[in-house]
Amino acid sequence: MALYDYSRALKAGKKRYQASLSKGEHPYLPVLDDILSYTDIVSEVDIGLVDIPLSRIVGTKTQGRTNAFAGNFMPLMEEHTEFAAKWAALFDHQAEEGIHDPIVAYEFMNKYYVMEGNKRVSVLKYVGAFSIMGTVTRLLPRRSEEKENKLYYEFLDFYQVSFNCDVWFSKEGSYKRLIDAMGLEPDQVWDDDTRSYFKAVYDRFTKVFEGRGGNALGLTCSDAFLIYVEIFDYETIKERTEGQIQKDLDKIWQELTLKAKGGHVALVEQPEEVRQPSGLMKLLSPGKEDHLKRAKASSRRGDGASGIAFIYEKTPETSSWTYGHELGRLYLEEALGGDRTILRYDGADTDARAEEAILEAIREGCQIIFTTTPRMIQASVKAAVQYPQVKILNCNVNTSYSSVRTYYGRMYEAKFLMGAIAAAMARLDDLGYIADYPIYGSLANVNAFAMGARMIDPRSRIHLKWKSAKDRNGLEELKEEGVTYISADDMITPDSPAREFGLFHREPDGSLINIATPIWHWGKFYEQIIRQMGQSGMNSSETKGKIAVNYWWGMSAGVIDIICSKNLPQGTKRLITFLSQSIQSGSFHPFSTICSQDGICRCKEDQKLSPKEIVTMDWLADNVLGSVPKMQELTEEAKELVKLQGIDLGETEKRIPGQSRKDER
């Protein structure tokens, strides 16, 4: 029986050998000594006995037996050889008692190369085993800026706390996201229970994912696992059986497919784009009904067929952001005829509360649900994959899911005008800007303000303060610095009717004069989104797994605007009107020439930044005085939002990579 299995393994080895030759690839196992001949190794670390995933064992340490195996560790020696007899005997031993003797291996860049035990690895790979015990020496390469090197050092930091070598991501920052999704601190060493639970659920997920053909997607199993955890919640999935995981994967397979393709987000910059039959919007099939008319008719019938709900993190009385969306909801009620109240849910300030609010809206018959902050994206996706007939939209930008659509405004256009007004009114070159959260979109607003000011005053300097920085008071700091023209919050709340919003000027006596303010026309936004959904065939099978859509509209769509004080000088009003019209027509772009603080020219003269470059902007213009705060400098509320939006703010410290933590086990 063992010789029969050796023949099958030999056939698999020869097949892999021929396939490699036909592709011009090396047909044998890679040899670590050859790889190290052109690699700078800075340290060797004995990490002891490790449960090595067989998928991570890729070659041999020395040239010794490399020609006896194909690249998949299947044998190449003929059946009558002593090698074949030993392989067959080892196979019998595995079938009767199992292979328990550890191999000796070297780990380099999270790949393992066998020093002793090649045939044991070969037999276990043949029978489909998951892992093998091995005594491992880790070889640390010198740090570099290459992606693989950076990923490896992120893995080392992860290993220091988890002692897990199964997880391997293809994107930087994923290890931090996983730890956060598990509800752990970055430097928190995992206890035995945490390691045991994680390994069990990860192994079950791996078996189901690979059995479903996940390896063909182009994602690592870990990449897929992270998406799974972020959608379904770690505390929930760690108790899942293989059958339940299979059902979960069926629901999110299209999301995994989208991520495998790069997670591209299509920024729809104009409401009219869906009516154009060419380019990107070909993917969006036209609908036969106008959703706004359908919703209006439904509201008059009172049948709940197209009910609409808004989910708020806070209340309109306590949050200017929520207050703006509430005004939009009331506007939409009027647009639908005012015959029916559109449902509203306040206080969805945790994932659990957001999920419950969405489910309650679905139980009430709502077919369109707006979740109004980025923090609700995971709850939105989780509900969307469970209830694909419901259209769920999340107020967010630069987030890639095809089960939900996202929407956001090009507020940077209005901020550019605010900067121009500030520079035109100020007698000094110094202007102030109080930003809220260091997330994608906010840095574009800061830089647009800086560019608007520079256009009027080439010597302008923008003093940047962060409202979300703990133990800081930006207004007081600007007062001490002598800055009197300041851009602050875009809107006030009913409970806090302060005048420190928009662009204002602080007089010598301490009084404030409001000059202008940018505004979000959320009502117009929502009305047009509903019309857009009727045109685009939202959530159709044509778009799922292929594209993530973000409605990214600006002044030309009427959803972003500014309001100026009547006291603004006539000449300044004319200039701002001209600039506003130029931005709306597309003849002028706020980001046409700009350099960052590090001296890099981000956009040359007569060019302009692309939408993607604007959305993902994570740097500050060279006339901005200030910096993006580190994660540890933020309030707890800000940290949660920043973790979702992707800007890497850095950590407080870095552990020396590769050092053993055996004493902490």
PEPE-V881268 format. One record per pair of residues at least 12 apart in sequence whose ideal C-beta (glycine too) atoms are under 7 Angstrom apart, sorted by the first residue. I is the first residue (numbers start at 0). GAP is how many residues later the second one is. D is the distance in Angstrom with one decimal. If there is no record, write none. Layout:
# PEPE-V881268
i	gap	d
I	GAP	D
I	GAP	D
This chain:
# PEPE-V881268
i	gap	d
1	86	3.7
1	89	4.6
1	90	4.8
2	76	6.6
2	85	5.3
4	86	5.6
5	69	7.0
5	73	6.3
5	78	5.4
5	81	5.6
5	82	4.9
5	85	7.0
6	72	6.1
8	65	5.1
8	66	5.5
8	117	4.9
9	65	5.4
9	69	6.7
11	60	6.9
11	62	4.4
12	56	6.8
12	57	4.1
12	61	3.3
12	62	5.1
12	63	4.9
13	62	6.7
15	54	4.2
15	55	5.7
15	56	4.6
15	58	6.2
16	53	4.5
16	59	6.2
19	51	5.7
26	43	6.4
26	44	6.5
27	38	5.0
27	39	5.4
27	41	6.7
27	42	6.9
27	43	6.7
28	30	4.5
28	31	5.2
28	37	4.8
28	40	5.0
28	42	6.2
28	44	6.9
29	28	6.3
29	29	3.8
30	28	6.2
30	29	5.8
30	31	6.7
30	32	5.6
30	35	5.4
31	27	6.2
31	29	4.9
31	74	5.8
31	76	6.2
31	81	3.8
32	28	6.6
32	29	5.6
32	30	7.0
38	102	5.8
39	101	6.4
39	102	4.5
40	98	5.2
40	99	6.6
40	100	6.2
41	98	5.4
41	99	7.0
41	100	5.0
42	97	4.3
42	615	6.0
43	93	5.8
43	95	5.8
44	93	4.3
44	95	6.6
44	613	4.8
44	614	6.8
44	615	6.1
45	91	5.6
46	89	5.2
46	91	5.3
46	613	5.8
47	87	6.8
47	614	6.6
48	53	6.2
48	84	6.1
48	86	5.8
49	84	5.8
49	86	4.7
49	115	6.2
50	80	5.0
50	82	5.9
51	53	6.5
51	60	5.5
51	79	5.8
51	80	5.7
51	82	4.7
51	84	6.9
51	113	6.8
52	77	6.8
52	78	5.1
52	112	6.7
52	113	5.1
53	67	6.8
53	70	5.9
53	71	5.5
53	75	6.0
53	76	6.5
53	77	5.9
53	78	6.1
55	54	6.5
55	55	5.9
55	56	5.3
55	109	6.9
56	48	7.0
56	55	4.4
56	57	6.5
56	64	5.5
57	53	4.8
57	54	6.8
58	54	4.7
59	53	5.8
59	54	5.2
59	58	6.1
60	45	5.4
60	52	4.8
60	53	6.4
60	54	4.2
64	53	5.3
67	15	6.1
68	49	6.6
68	53	6.3
72	48	5.7
72	49	4.8
72	52	4.9
73	48	6.7
73	52	6.8
74	12	5.9
74	47	6.2
85	33	6.4
86	32	5.4
86	35	6.7
86	36	6.7
89	29	5.5
89	30	6.5
89	33	5.2
90	32	5.2
93	29	5.4
93	33	6.5
98	21	5.3
98	24	6.8
98	25	6.3
101	31	4.2
101	32	5.1
101	33	5.5
102	13	6.0
102	14	2.9
102	17	5.8
102	18	6.4
102	29	6.1
102	31	4.3
103	12	4.1
103	13	6.5
103	30	6.7
103	31	5.2
104	29	4.6
104	31	5.4
105	31	5.2
105	33	6.0
106	29	5.2
106	31	4.7
106	32	6.9
107	31	4.6
108	32	6.9
108	39	6.5
108	43	5.1
109	42	6.0
109	45	5.4
109	55	7.0
109	58	5.6
119	12	6.7
129	73	6.5
137	520	5.9
139	517	6.8
139	518	4.6
149	22	5.8
150	18	6.6
150	21	6.3
152	504	5.3
153	18	6.4
153	21	4.9
154	13	6.6
154	20	6.7
155	501	4.0
155	502	5.5
156	18	6.8
156	498	6.0
156	500	6.5
157	17	4.2
159	495	5.6
159	501	5.5
160	26	6.6
160	27	6.2
160	28	5.0
160	29	5.9
161	28	5.0
161	33	6.7
162	32	6.4
163	31	6.7
163	34	6.8
163	35	6.8
165	36	5.9
166	55	4.6
167	52	5.6
167	54	5.4
168	51	6.3
168	53	5.1
168	54	5.9
169	50	5.3
169	53	5.6
172	475	6.2
173	52	5.7
176	49	6.1
177	48	5.5
177	51	6.9
179	463	5.7
180	48	4.7
180	49	5.4
180	53	5.5
181	52	4.8
182	51	6.8
185	465	6.5
188	472	6.9
188	475	5.2
196	41	5.2
200	36	6.2
200	37	4.5
200	39	6.7
201	23	6.3
203	38	5.2
203	41	6.0
204	20	5.3
204	23	6.6
204	40	5.7
205	15	5.1
206	35	6.4
207	34	5.4
207	37	4.7
207	38	5.3
207	41	6.3
208	12	5.5
208	15	5.6
208	40	6.8
211	37	6.1
216	39	6.1
216	40	6.5
216	43	4.2
217	42	4.4
218	37	6.4
218	40	6.3
218	41	4.9
222	36	6.9
223	32	5.4
226	25	6.9
226	28	6.3
226	29	6.2
226	32	6.1
227	20	6.7
227	24	6.7
229	148	5.7
230	21	5.9
230	147	6.2
230	150	5.3
230	151	5.3
230	154	7.0
231	16	6.0
231	150	6.4
232	118	6.9
250	134	4.2
250	135	6.9
251	133	5.4
253	148	5.9
253	290	4.3
253	291	3.3
254	146	5.9
254	147	6.4
254	148	6.2
256	288	3.9
257	142	6.4
257	144	5.0
257	287	5.3
257	288	6.8
257	290	6.3
258	141	6.9
262	137	3.5
262	285	6.8
263	283	6.7
263	284	6.9
264	133	6.3
264	135	5.2
264	283	4.7
264	285	5.3
265	14	5.4
265	281	5.2
265	282	6.8
265	283	5.2
265	284	6.9
266	283	5.4
266	285	4.3
266	344	4.6
266	348	6.8
267	281	6.1
267	282	6.7
267	283	5.2
267	284	6.4
268	283	5.8
268	284	6.9
268	342	6.6
269	283	7.0
269	286	6.4
269	287	6.2
270	257	4.8
270	261	5.8
270	282	6.5
270	286	5.4
273	258	5.8
273	261	4.3
273	262	4.6
274	260	6.1
282	259	6.0
282	260	5.6
282	263	6.2
282	264	5.5
283	252	4.0
283	253	5.8
283	259	6.3
284	252	3.9
284	255	5.5
284	257	5.4
285	249	5.7
285	251	6.6
286	247	4.7
286	248	6.0
286	249	7.0
286	250	5.2
288	245	5.6
289	241	6.5
289	244	4.8
290	239	4.8
290	240	6.6
290	242	5.0
290	243	3.7
291	235	6.7
291	238	4.8
291	239	5.2
293	12	5.5
294	13	6.6
294	41	5.8
294	235	6.4
295	40	4.8
295	41	5.3
298	37	5.2
298	38	6.3
298	40	5.1
298	41	3.7
299	37	6.5
299	39	5.2
301	38	6.8
303	61	3.4
305	61	5.1
305	62	6.7
306	36	6.7
306	57	6.3
306	58	4.8
306	59	3.9
306	60	6.1
307	34	4.7
307	58	6.1
307	60	4.7
308	34	4.1
308	36	6.6
308	52	3.6
308	57	4.2
308	60	4.8
309	15	6.5
309	19	5.0
309	32	6.7
309	34	5.0
309	60	5.0
309	62	6.4
310	34	5.0
310	37	5.1
310	43	6.3
310	46	4.8
310	47	6.2
310	58	6.6
310	59	6.9
310	60	4.6
310	61	6.4
310	65	6.3
311	13	6.7
311	32	6.8
311	33	6.6
311	34	4.9
311	36	6.4
311	60	5.7
312	35	5.7
312	36	5.1
312	59	7.0
312	60	4.6
312	62	6.1
312	63	7.0
313	35	6.7
314	31	4.8
314	32	6.8
315	178	7.0
316	176	6.4
316	177	5.4
316	178	4.8
317	175	6.3
317	177	6.0
318	174	6.3
319	169	5.8
319	171	4.2
319	172	6.0
319	173	4.8
321	50	6.9
322	168	6.4
322	170	5.2
322	171	6.7
323	167	5.4
323	196	5.2
323	198	5.5
324	47	4.7
324	197	5.4
326	195	6.3
326	196	6.5
327	194	2.7
327	195	4.3
327	197	6.4
327	198	5.2
328	13	5.7
328	15	6.2
330	192	2.4
331	191	5.9
331	194	4.8
331	195	6.0
334	192	4.9
342	18	5.9
342	21	6.2
342	23	6.2
344	12	4.0
344	15	6.8
344	16	6.6
347	28	6.6
350	27	6.1
350	28	5.3
353	17	6.7
353	22	4.5
353	25	3.8
354	24	4.5
354	27	6.5
354	28	6.7
357	13	7.0
357	21	6.1
357	22	7.0
357	25	4.5
358	24	6.8
361	25	5.8
361	28	5.7
366	23	5.8
366	24	6.3
367	23	4.9
367	162	7.0
368	21	6.4
368	23	4.8
369	23	5.3
369	156	6.9
370	21	6.7
370	23	4.8
370	24	7.0
371	23	4.8
372	22	6.1
373	22	4.4
373	267	6.4
373	270	5.2
373	271	6.2
374	265	6.5
374	266	6.1
374	269	6.4
375	18	6.0
376	17	5.1
376	19	5.6
376	22	5.6
376	267	6.5
379	12	4.9
379	14	4.6
379	24	4.9
380	20	5.1
380	22	5.5
380	23	5.7
383	19	3.9
383	20	4.8
384	18	5.3
387	151	6.5
390	142	6.3
390	147	5.5
390	148	5.9
391	12	4.8
392	12	5.0
392	13	6.8
392	14	5.9
392	136	6.7
393	12	5.2
394	12	5.9
394	13	6.4
395	12	6.4
396	43	5.9
396	44	5.2
396	153	6.1
396	155	6.7
396	218	5.7
397	42	4.6
397	217	5.0
397	218	6.1
397	248	6.7
399	148	4.3
400	147	5.7
401	141	6.0
401	142	4.8
401	143	5.8
401	144	6.8
401	145	6.3
401	146	5.2
402	141	6.9
404	133	6.2
404	144	4.9
404	146	6.9
405	144	4.5
406	118	6.8
406	122	6.1
406	143	6.7
406	144	4.0
407	33	6.6
407	142	6.6
407	144	5.8
408	111	5.9
408	144	6.1
408	145	6.3
408	150	5.6
408	151	4.9
409	142	6.2
409	143	6.7
409	144	3.2
409	150	6.1
410	34	5.6
410	107	6.3
410	149	6.0
411	32	4.3
411	33	5.1
411	36	3.8
411	178	6.2
411	202	6.7
412	141	4.9
412	142	5.0
412	147	6.0
412	170	5.2
412	177	6.3
413	104	3.5
413	141	6.9
413	146	5.3
413	147	6.9
413	148	5.1
414	30	4.4
414	33	4.4
414	34	4.6
414	103	6.4
415	32	4.2
415	33	6.8
415	35	6.1
415	36	4.0
415	174	3.9
416	35	6.1
416	145	5.4
416	159	5.6
416	162	6.0
416	163	6.2
417	31	5.7
417	34	6.6
417	69	5.4
417	85	4.9
417	98	6.3
417	100	6.2
418	29	6.8
418	30	3.8
418	31	6.2
418	32	6.6
418	33	2.8
418	34	3.9
419	32	4.0
419	33	6.7
419	35	6.0
419	36	5.3
419	156	6.6
419	159	6.4
420	82	6.0
420	94	6.3
420	95	5.3
420	151	6.4
420	155	6.1
421	31	5.8
421	63	4.7
421	65	6.7
421	81	5.7
422	30	4.0
422	33	3.7
422	34	4.1
422	37	5.2
423	32	5.1
423	148	4.8
424	60	6.3
424	80	7.0
424	90	6.3
425	59	4.5
428	28	6.1
428	30	4.6
428	31	5.3
428	32	5.5
429	31	5.2
429	33	6.1
429	52	7.0
429	53	5.1
430	22	5.7
430	29	6.2
430	31	5.4
430	32	7.0
430	52	6.6
430	54	5.1
431	31	4.9
431	46	4.2
431	51	4.1
431	53	6.7
431	54	3.8
431	55	6.9
432	13	5.8
432	16	5.6
432	29	5.3
432	31	5.3
432	54	4.8
433	31	5.0
433	33	5.5
433	40	4.5
433	41	7.0
433	52	6.6
433	53	6.9
433	54	4.6
434	29	6.5
434	31	5.5
434	32	6.7
435	31	5.1
435	32	6.0
436	31	5.0
436	201	5.4
436	204	5.3
436	205	6.4
437	28	6.7
437	190	4.9
437	191	6.0
437	204	6.2
437	209	5.9
437	211	6.5
438	202	6.1
438	203	5.9
438	206	3.6
438	208	6.2
439	175	6.0
439	176	6.1
439	205	5.0
439	206	6.2
439	207	6.3
440	174	6.8
442	174	4.8
442	175	6.2
442	177	6.6
443	170	5.1
443	173	4.7
445	18	6.2
445	174	6.5
445	178	6.4
446	147	6.7
446	170	6.6
446	173	6.5
446	174	4.5
447	142	4.8
448	13	6.5
448	38	5.9
449	12	4.7
449	171	4.4
449	173	5.2
449	174	5.3
450	139	5.6
450	140	6.6
450	143	6.0
450	170	6.6
451	138	6.8
453	169	5.7
459	163	6.0
460	162	5.8
460	164	5.5
461	161	6.0
461	162	4.7
461	163	6.4
462	15	6.0
462	18	5.9
462	20	5.2
462	162	5.2
462	163	6.5
463	160	5.3
463	161	6.5
463	162	3.1
464	12	5.8
464	13	6.4
464	161	6.9
465	163	5.4
467	166	5.4
467	167	5.6
467	170	3.6
468	160	5.1
468	164	5.4
468	165	6.3
469	163	6.7
469	164	6.4
469	165	4.7
474	25	6.5
483	21	5.7
483	22	4.6
484	20	5.4
485	18	6.1
485	20	7.0
486	16	5.2
487	12	5.2
487	13	5.6
487	14	7.0
487	16	7.0
488	12	4.6
489	12	6.7
489	27	6.5
489	28	5.3
498	13	4.5
498	15	5.9
499	12	6.5
500	16	6.2
501	12	5.9
501	14	5.9
501	15	2.6
501	16	6.9
502	12	4.7
502	13	4.8
502	14	6.6
513	51	6.1
514	50	5.2
514	53	6.6
515	46	5.7
515	47	6.5
515	48	4.5
515	49	6.2
515	52	6.9
516	45	6.8
516	46	5.4
517	42	7.0
517	44	5.3
518	42	5.3
518	43	6.8
518	44	5.9
519	39	7.0
519	40	6.6
520	37	6.2
520	38	4.9
520	40	6.3
523	34	5.2
523	35	5.2
524	28	6.8
524	34	4.4
527	29	6.7
528	22	6.0
531	19	6.6
551	59	6.9
554	25	6.5
554	28	5.6
554	29	5.0
555	28	4.4
563	12	6.6
588	19	4.2
590	12	5.7
590	17	5.9
590	18	4.2
590	23	6.4
591	15	6.7
591	16	5.0
592	12	4.8
593	27	5.7
594	27	4.8
595	23	4.3
595	24	6.4
595	25	6.4
595	26	6.1
596	22	6.9
596	23	5.2
596	25	5.3
596	27	6.8
617	29	5.0
627	21	6.5
628	20	6.7
629	19	5.3
629	20	5.1
630	18	4.4
630	19	6.6
630	20	6.5
631	20	4.8
